[in-house]
């Protein structure tokens, strides 16, 4: 019995030694000889339980060139799910951050550095249009505006506000109506209309939801400097 016990111990030790030798050789051949077996096993376990990070900033389908900023804007869904605005890998506004509201959700960003300047939401159904006008009149040249609508973007919009959006590159601000859906990226100092805009009319014949059009989603790469 004693001989059998000793033999079992020898077999266990041999197996452990063989496993260690295999792992050490594998790690060495893959230029990871500085990592021991324990560290290697831990890393595999951790990688299996950690969520995989998105390959591209803002989880866009394609990476953006170095001289651009990535962005993704998603409008609200009816009056149930709020919108989201992501810029250069940072989620600026969303339901999760609890900083979105009914109406127009707007983020201002430095068009050269990508630094967030300020955010705010404006109730366009029962709010005061003066708050939006004061916010927009303070926009300096070279600033990017990212906008996502939620519920109703237009009831309180007047001609002055619509013109300010148009001056920032919007094609559809003048057409905006009750419960339309709108996402937009524009900027102060643009010479032409922005290519980053989507608009969907509230139409009971085509609405996806009861009384609201379907969600809009837009992503892209915007140049770091507005010309």
C-alpha positions as CSV (number, residue, x, y, z in Angstrom):
1,X,0.0,0.0,0.0
2,X,2.8,2.3,0.8
3,X,4.5,1.6,-2.5
4,X,1.2,2.3,-4.3
5,X,0.8,5.6,-2.5
6,X,4.3,6.6,-3.4
7,X,3.6,5.7,-7.0
8,X,0.5,7.8,-7.1
9,X,2.4,10.8,-5.7
10,X,5.1,10.3,-8.3
11,X,2.5,10.2,-11.1
12,X,0.8,13.4,-9.8
13,X,4.1,15.2,-9.6
14,X,5.0,14.0,-13.1
15,X,1.7,15.2,-14.5
16,X,2.1,18.6,-12.9
17,X,5.6,18.9,-14.1
18,X,4.6,18.0,-17.6
19,X,1.8,20.5,-17.6
20,X,4.1,23.2,-16.4
21,X,6.7,22.4,-19.0
22,X,4.1,22.4,-21.8
23,X,2.6,25.7,-20.6
24,X,6.1,27.3,-20.2
25,X,7.1,26.1,-23.7
26,X,3.9,27.5,-25.2
27,X,4.2,30.8,-23.5
28,X,7.9,31.1,-24.6
29,X,7.1,30.3,-28.2
30,X,4.4,33.0,-28.2
31,X,6.8,35.6,-26.7
32,X,5.1,35.5,-23.3
33,X,7.8,33.8,-21.3
34,X,7.7,36.4,-18.6
35,X,4.2,35.2,-17.6
36,X,3.8,32.2,-15.4
37,X,1.2,29.5,-15.6
38,X,-1.0,31.0,-12.9
39,X,-1.0,34.4,-14.5
40,X,-1.8,32.8,-17.9
41,X,-4.8,30.9,-16.5
42,X,-6.1,34.0,-14.7
43,X,-6.0,36.0,-17.8
44,X,-8.0,33.4,-19.7
45,X,-10.6,33.3,-17.0
46,X,-10.9,37.1,-16.8
47,X,-11.2,37.4,-20.6
48,X,-14.0,34.9,-20.6
49,X,-16.1,36.8,-18.1
50,X,-15.3,40.4,-19.1
51,X,-17.5,42.0,-21.8
52,X,-15.7,42.6,-25.0
53,X,-15.1,46.3,-25.8
54,X,-16.3,47.8,-29.0
55,X,-13.6,47.9,-31.7
56,X,-14.5,51.3,-32.9
57,X,-15.3,54.5,-30.9
58,X,-19.1,55.0,-30.2
59,X,-19.5,51.4,-31.5
60,X,-19.7,52.5,-35.1
61,X,-19.6,50.0,-37.9
62,X,-16.4,51.5,-39.4
63,X,-13.3,53.2,-37.8
64,X,-12.7,56.9,-38.4
65,X,-9.5,58.4,-39.8
66,X,-7.1,60.1,-37.5
67,X,-8.1,63.6,-38.5
68,X,-11.8,63.1,-37.7
69,X,-14.1,62.5,-34.7
70,X,-16.5,59.5,-34.6
71,X,-20.1,60.1,-33.6
72,X,-23.4,58.3,-33.3
73,X,-26.7,59.9,-32.7
74,X,-30.0,58.0,-32.0
75,X,-33.3,59.8,-31.6
76,X,-35.9,59.0,-29.0
77,X,-38.5,56.3,-29.5
78,X,-41.9,57.8,-29.2
79,X,-42.2,59.2,-25.7
80,X,-40.9,56.1,-24.1
81,X,-37.1,55.7,-24.7
82,X,-34.9,58.7,-24.7
83,X,-32.2,59.5,-27.3
84,X,-28.5,59.1,-27.1
85,X,-25.5,61.1,-28.3
86,X,-22.0,59.6,-28.5
87,X,-18.9,61.6,-29.6
88,X,-15.3,60.4,-30.0
89,X,-16.0,57.4,-27.9
90,X,-17.8,59.2,-25.1
91,X,-21.5,58.8,-24.4
92,X,-22.5,62.4,-23.8
93,X,-26.2,62.1,-23.4
94,X,-28.5,59.0,-22.8
95,X,-31.2,57.5,-20.6
96,X,-28.5,55.7,-18.6
97,X,-26.8,59.0,-17.8
98,X,-30.2,60.4,-16.9
99,X,-29.5,63.7,-18.8
100,X,-32.0,63.7,-21.6
101,X,-35.5,65.1,-21.8
102,X,-38.6,65.7,-23.9
103,X,-37.9,68.0,-26.9
104,X,-34.5,68.8,-28.2
105,X,-31.3,67.3,-26.6
106,X,-28.2,69.2,-27.6
107,X,-24.5,68.9,-27.0
108,X,-21.9,71.5,-27.9
109,X,-18.4,70.3,-28.6
110,X,-15.1,72.1,-29.6
111,X,-14.7,71.3,-33.2
112,X,-10.9,71.2,-33.0
113,X,-10.2,69.4,-29.7
114,X,-13.3,67.4,-29.3
115,X,-13.8,68.7,-25.8
116,X,-17.4,68.9,-24.5
117,X,-18.5,72.4,-23.9
118,X,-22.0,71.9,-22.5
119,X,-25.2,70.0,-22.9
120,X,-28.8,70.7,-22.3
121,X,-32.4,69.6,-23.2
122,X,-35.2,71.9,-24.1
123,X,-38.9,71.1,-23.8
124,X,-40.5,72.1,-27.1
125,X,-44.0,71.2,-26.0
126,X,-44.5,73.3,-22.9
127,X,-41.1,74.8,-22.2
128,X,-39.9,78.4,-22.7
129,X,-38.3,79.0,-26.1
130,X,-36.2,81.7,-24.6
131,X,-34.0,79.1,-22.9
132,X,-33.2,77.5,-26.3
133,X,-32.5,80.9,-27.9
134,X,-30.1,82.0,-25.2
135,X,-28.3,78.7,-25.4
136,X,-27.9,78.9,-29.2
137,X,-26.9,82.6,-29.3
138,X,-23.8,81.8,-27.2
139,X,-22.4,79.3,-29.7
140,X,-18.9,80.4,-30.9
141,X,-17.4,79.8,-34.3
142,X,-15.8,76.4,-34.6
143,X,-18.3,74.7,-32.3
144,X,-20.0,71.5,-33.3
145,X,-23.7,70.9,-32.3
146,X,-25.1,67.4,-31.9
147,X,-28.8,67.2,-31.6
148,X,-31.4,64.4,-31.0
149,X,-35.1,64.9,-30.7
150,X,-37.4,63.1,-28.3
151,X,-41.2,63.1,-28.2
152,X,-42.0,66.5,-29.7
153,X,-39.3,68.8,-31.1
154,X,-41.3,71.6,-32.7
155,X,-44.4,72.9,-31.0
156,X,-42.5,75.8,-29.4
157,X,-40.1,76.4,-32.3
158,X,-40.4,79.9,-33.7
159,X,-38.9,81.5,-36.8
160,X,-35.9,82.9,-34.9
161,X,-34.9,79.4,-33.5
162,X,-35.5,77.8,-36.9
163,X,-33.1,80.3,-38.5
164,X,-30.4,79.7,-35.9
165,X,-30.5,76.0,-36.7
166,X,-30.5,76.7,-40.4
167,X,-27.4,78.9,-39.9
168,X,-25.7,75.9,-38.3
169,X,-26.2,73.8,-41.4
170,X,-29.7,72.3,-41.0
171,X,-31.8,71.7,-44.1
172,X,-35.0,70.7,-42.2
173,X,-35.3,73.1,-39.3
174,X,-37.8,75.2,-41.2
175,X,-40.0,72.1,-41.9
176,X,-40.0,70.7,-38.4
177,X,-43.5,69.9,-37.1
178,X,-45.3,68.3,-34.1
179,X,-43.8,64.9,-33.1
180,X,-41.4,64.8,-36.1
181,X,-38.2,62.9,-35.6
182,X,-34.9,64.7,-36.1
183,X,-31.1,64.1,-35.6
184,X,-28.5,66.6,-36.6
185,X,-24.8,67.4,-36.4
186,X,-23.9,70.9,-37.5
187,X,-21.5,73.7,-36.7
188,X,-20.9,77.4,-36.4
189,X,-19.0,78.7,-39.4
190,X,-20.2,76.1,-41.9
191,X,-20.3,77.5,-45.5
192,X,-22.7,74.9,-46.7
193,X,-25.5,72.7,-45.3
194,X,-24.4,69.9,-43.1
195,X,-24.3,66.3,-44.6
196,X,-25.1,64.9,-41.1
197,X,-28.9,65.2,-40.7
198,X,-31.9,63.0,-40.8
199,X,-35.5,64.0,-40.6
200,X,-38.7,61.9,-40.5
201,X,-42.2,63.4,-40.7
202,X,-44.9,62.4,-38.2
203,X,-47.4,60.7,-40.5
204,X,-50.2,58.4,-39.2
205,X,-50.0,56.4,-42.4
206,X,-46.3,55.5,-42.0
207,X,-45.6,55.9,-38.3
208,X,-44.0,52.9,-36.7
209,X,-45.4,53.7,-33.3
210,X,-48.8,55.0,-32.3
211,X,-48.5,58.7,-33.0
212,X,-44.7,58.8,-33.6
213,X,-42.4,57.9,-36.5
214,X,-39.7,55.3,-36.1
215,X,-36.3,55.8,-34.5
216,X,-33.6,57.6,-36.4
217,X,-29.9,56.5,-36.2
218,X,-26.9,58.2,-37.7
219,X,-23.1,57.6,-37.4
220,X,-20.1,59.0,-39.2
221,X,-16.8,60.7,-39.1
222,X,-16.7,64.5,-38.9
223,X,-13.5,66.5,-39.7
224,X,-11.7,67.9,-36.6
225,X,-11.7,71.4,-38.0
226,X,-14.7,73.1,-39.6
227,X,-13.9,74.9,-42.8
